[in-house]
Amino acid sequence: MELEVLGTEECLRLLGTAQLGRIAYTDQALPAVVPVNFVLHDGSVVFRTGHGGKLAAAVRNAVVAFEVDDVDATLRTGWSVTAVGYARVVREPAERDALLALGLRAWAPGEHPVFFVIVPGILHGRRIPGTTTTVSRAPNGQGSGAGPGA
């Protein structure tokens, strides 16, 4: 079983299947990662936040990373996609109206009138194919099959 490196089209397809991702940015010279719900629109990541929020201040016109993934622990398979690009705030009324029409609502409580768009300049993805290896549990709870802790 080998790790599969995903192409751009597959990365975008997988991004489009997710609703929740993680945005990685710099906060006071330290890395920070927060979950945000989002939509993929015309190949760009779109999310909402508040005007005076810490996230809005930190990511405005900054280079950020955005990550989504899906894992099946039972089958020991999954994928991960990371997009890197500038996070820009949407200021044009016509673009804002078009994004409002997408129906994206922030999951976090409070007002979230600010739209951000990340156009990926770098897009990486990887998939771990499923395995047919069965992991059985010994009486002491330790795995006796292949894999971590075996």
N, C-alpha and C positions, 0 to 999 in steps of 0.2 A: 504494500500500500504506500503510495507516494502522495505528498502534498501537491495539490493541483493549483497552479498559478492561473488566475482568471484574467481574461481579456477585458477590454474596456466595455464592450457591449454587455457581457455577462455581469460585470460590476454594476452597471447602470440598471440592468434588469433586477438584480437583487436589491439594490437601493430602493427601487420602486415597490418592492414587496414589504418593506418594513414601515413601521409607524413611529418607532422610538429609536433614537440614536444617541450618541454621546459626542458632545463638542469639547475638544481639548484646546485650551488657550492659556495664555500667560496672565497670571494674577499676582501683582507685586513681585515680579521676577521669579515666580514659582509656577510650576505646571498646575493646572486645575482642569478637572473633567466634570461635566454636569450632563445629566440626561435631558433631552428635549424631544418633544414630539414634532414631526415634520412631514412635509410632502416633497416628493421629487417632481419638479416642474421644468419641462424643457431641458432636462439634464442637469438642473441646479437643485441644490438643497434649499428649502424654504422653511423658516421657523419664525415664531413670534415671541416677543418678550415685552416687558414694560419699558416706559421712557427712562425712568431714573434707576433702573436696576443695575446691579453689579455686572451681570452678564452683558447687557447692552453697552455699558461703558468699556468693558474689557475687550470686546470683540470688534467694535466699530473700526472698520478699515484695517483690521489686523489679519495676519495669516493665521489660520486655524486649521485644525484637523477635525474631521467628522467621521465617526466610526459606527457601523451597524454590524450586527452578526445574528446568527441563529445556530443553536446547538441542540443536538439530540444526544443527551448523555447516555441513554440506554444503548443506542446504536453506535455511539462514539464517533459521530460525524458532525460536521457543521461547516459554516463558512463565515468569513469576515471580510468586510470591504471598508477601506479607509480612503476618504477624499480629502485633499489638502487644497486650500485656496483662500482668497481674501473674503472676509465677511463684510458685505456692504449693506448699509441700511437703505431701504426703499424710500425714496423721497418724491418721485413723480406720481401725481394723482392717478394717471391712467394705469401705471404698473400696479399701484396699490389696489385699485379697483379690480384689476384682473386677478390679483392674488386673493383678494377677499372672496371672489367668486369660486375659488377652490374649496372653500368651506373649512379651512384649517382653523381649529380652535385649540388654544393652548390648554393643556391638561392641568397646569398649575393654577391655583386660585389667583384672583385679582385681574386687573386690566392688563391686556397685552396688545396694545395698538401698533406696536412697531414690528414691521416685517424685516427680516434679514435674509439675504440671498448669498449662498456660497456657490460660486462657479468653480468646479473642481479643475485645478491646473495639473494636479497629480492624482491618479486614481489607481489604487492597488487592491487586489482581492486574492483570497486564498480559500481553498476548500479542502477539507479532510474527508475523503470518500468513506463510506460506511465500511464496517468490518464484519466479518462473519465469525470472528473469534468470540467464544462464549467465556464469560468470566463467572466462575462459580465461587461461592463463599465458603471458606472453611469455618468450622465451629467458632473459632476465635474472631471471626469477622474479617480476617485478612483474605484478600483475593488470591485465588490459586490458579487463575488463568493468566493470559498474557496481559501486559499493560502495566501502568504505574502501580507500584507496591507489590508486584507479582514475585 
